[in-house]
Amino acid sequence: MSSNDSSISRERRKAMIRQYKETPKTMGVYAIRNTRNSKVYVAASRDIPARFNRHRMDLKRNADRASALQLDWNTSGADAFEFEILEQLEPLDDQGYDPSEDLEILEQLWLEKLEPYGERGYNVRPSTD
């Protein structure tokens, strides 16, 4: 490969990275649902596809932080689970927009709606201190 080919590859790589960073992420609230017992895990993310990949990787490695979800995954296997987007948050056109508060509110609404605690899900019920 000539040095000219190398610089073209470098420029193409930089362009691809820039395009990736500028591409809006799918953010919102998602669920991981056990199709065998109907239990669900609910959470929000700024990048749902990346979060799904992380959950899958952690679950395969027996390292997911949701211990009850991990236990059922180990017992029932990956085929027993569905990953779904419950509600997508559209980013505002404002370049300084921080979706954190909006995601937190959306997540809370879905937690109230589905109540994924105890026998119904894998989330830890918030303390009422």
Salt bridges, closest charged atoms under 4 A:
ASP58 OD2 - ARG54 NE 3.21
ASP58 OD1 - ARG61 NH1 3.25
ASP64 OD1 - HIS55 ND1 2.88
GLU84 OE2 - ARG33 NE 2.75
ASP98 OD1 - ARG46 NH2 2.61
GLU115 OE1 - ARG120 NH1 3.61
